[in-house]
Amino acid sequence: MFVDVLGRLARIEARLEHMATKEDLEKISATIIRWMVGIMFGGGVLAVTVMTFVLNNAVPKAAAVPPTPIVIQVPAYK
């Protein structure tokens, strides 16, 4: 029943040495969170930029109409 216990334990320990530690998982988690926040922020900035560009250029601007001249008529001198 307990013939190869030490060999099996050695294989289990060898596998456990290659697994990630708690610190490794915390570092990876922090890195992923930073990337996700950066991507969300960048996406928001990109969306606002595109919306601003589209809304400013979607409607053709009316040609500038020159103001009507003001004509002052002076009564004739008597």
C-alpha positions as YAML, in Angstrom:
chain: A
units: angstrom
residues:
- id: 1
  name: MET
  ca: [0.00, 0.00, 0.00]
- id: 2
  name: PHE
  ca: [2.77, 2.47, 0.89]
- id: 3
  name: VAL
  ca: [5.28, 1.22, -1.65]
- id: 4
  name: ASP
  ca: [6.03, 4.37, -3.62]
- id: 5
  name: VAL
  ca: [4.96, 7.11, -1.21]
- id: 6
  name: LEU
  ca: [8.28, 8.99, -1.28]
- id: 7
  name: GLY
  ca: [8.37, 8.95, -5.07]
- id: 8
  name: ARG
  ca: [4.83, 10.26, -5.33]
- id: 9
  name: LEU
  ca: [5.55, 12.98, -2.77]
- id: 10
  name: ALA
  ca: [8.65, 14.02, -4.71]
- id: 11
  name: ARG
  ca: [6.59, 14.36, -7.92]
- id: 12
  name: ILE
  ca: [3.92, 16.39, -6.10]
- id: 13
  name: GLU
  ca: [6.58, 18.70, -4.61]
- id: 14
  name: ALA
  ca: [8.18, 19.15, -8.02]
- id: 15
  name: ARG
  ca: [4.82, 20.21, -9.47]
- id: 16
  name: LEU
  ca: [4.15, 22.58, -6.57]
- id: 17
  name: GLU
  ca: [7.50, 24.32, -7.05]
- id: 18
  name: HIS
  ca: [6.46, 25.42, -10.53]
- id: 19
  name: MET
  ca: [3.10, 26.84, -9.43]
- id: 20
  name: ALA
  ca: [2.55, 30.55, -8.88]
- id: 21
  name: THR
  ca: [2.84, 31.94, -5.38]
- id: 22
  name: LYS
  ca: [0.47, 34.34, -3.69]
- id: 23
  name: GLU
  ca: [2.83, 37.24, -4.43]
- id: 24
  name: ASP
  ca: [2.97, 36.31, -8.10]
- id: 25
  name: LEU
  ca: [-0.82, 36.29, -8.32]
- id: 26
  name: GLU
  ca: [-1.05, 39.67, -6.57]
- id: 27
  name: LYS
  ca: [1.47, 41.21, -9.00]
- id: 28
  name: ILE
  ca: [-0.39, 39.82, -12.00]
- id: 29
  name: SER
  ca: [-3.72, 41.00, -10.61]
- id: 30
  name: ALA
  ca: [-2.39, 44.53, -10.04]
- id: 31
  name: THR
  ca: [-0.92, 44.63, -13.55]
- id: 32
  name: ILE
  ca: [-4.18, 43.49, -15.11]
- id: 33
  name: ILE
  ca: [-6.16, 46.07, -13.14]
- id: 34
  name: ARG
  ca: [-3.80, 48.86, -14.26]
- id: 35
  name: TRP
  ca: [-4.07, 47.78, -17.89]
- id: 36
  name: MET
  ca: [-7.87, 47.61, -17.71]
- id: 37
  name: VAL
  ca: [-8.15, 51.07, -16.13]
- id: 38
  name: GLY
  ca: [-5.79, 52.47, -18.76]
- id: 39
  name: ILE
  ca: [-7.74, 50.86, -21.59]
- id: 40
  name: MET
  ca: [-11.04, 52.16, -20.21]
- id: 41
  name: PHE
  ca: [-9.63, 55.67, -19.84]
- id: 42
  name: GLY
  ca: [-8.13, 55.60, -23.32]
- id: 43
  name: GLY
  ca: [-11.39, 54.30, -24.79]
- id: 44
  name: GLY
  ca: [-13.32, 57.10, -23.09]
- id: 45
  name: VAL
  ca: [-10.93, 59.74, -24.40]
- id: 46
  name: LEU
  ca: [-11.11, 58.24, -27.88]
- id: 47
  name: ALA
  ca: [-14.92, 58.16, -27.80]
- id: 48
  name: VAL
  ca: [-15.16, 61.81, -26.71]
- id: 49
  name: THR
  ca: [-12.66, 62.84, -29.38]
- id: 50
  name: VAL
  ca: [-14.52, 61.02, -32.15]
- id: 51
  name: MET
  ca: [-17.90, 62.36, -30.99]
- id: 52
  name: THR
  ca: [-16.54, 65.91, -30.88]
- id: 53
  name: PHE
  ca: [-15.07, 65.61, -34.37]
- id: 54
  name: VAL
  ca: [-18.25, 64.08, -35.82]
- id: 55
  name: LEU
  ca: [-20.59, 66.59, -34.19]
- id: 56
  name: ASN
  ca: [-18.46, 69.54, -35.27]
- id: 57
  name: ASN
  ca: [-18.19, 68.38, -38.87]
- id: 58
  name: ALA
  ca: [-21.45, 66.51, -39.51]
- id: 59
  name: VAL
  ca: [-23.63, 69.56, -40.19]
- id: 60
  name: PRO
  ca: [-22.37, 71.83, -42.96]
- id: 61
  name: LYS
  ca: [-21.72, 75.29, -41.71]
- id: 62
  name: ALA
  ca: [-23.77, 78.08, -43.19]
- id: 63
  name: ALA
  ca: [-21.88, 80.61, -45.24]
- id: 64
  name: ALA
  ca: [-21.16, 83.80, -43.38]
- id: 65
  name: VAL
  ca: [-23.69, 86.42, -44.44]
- id: 66
  name: PRO
  ca: [-22.21, 89.89, -44.52]
- id: 67
  name: PRO
  ca: [-24.17, 92.33, -42.40]
- id: 68
  name: THR
  ca: [-26.55, 94.62, -44.23]
- id: 69
  name: PRO
  ca: [-25.11, 98.08, -44.60]
- id: 70
  name: ILE
  ca: [-26.59, 100.86, -42.52]
- id: 71
  name: VAL
  ca: [-27.76, 103.69, -44.72]
- id: 72
  name: ILE
  ca: [-28.23, 107.06, -43.07]
- id: 73
  name: GLN
  ca: [-30.18, 109.55, -45.12]
- id: 74
  name: VAL
  ca: [-29.60, 113.12, -44.23]
- id: 75
  name: PRO
  ca: [-32.45, 115.53, -45.05]
- id: 76
  name: ALA
  ca: [-31.73, 118.04, -47.74]
- id: 77
  name: TYR
  ca: [-30.36, 121.40, -46.64]
- id: 78
  name: LYS
  ca: [-32.70, 124.37, -47.13]
...
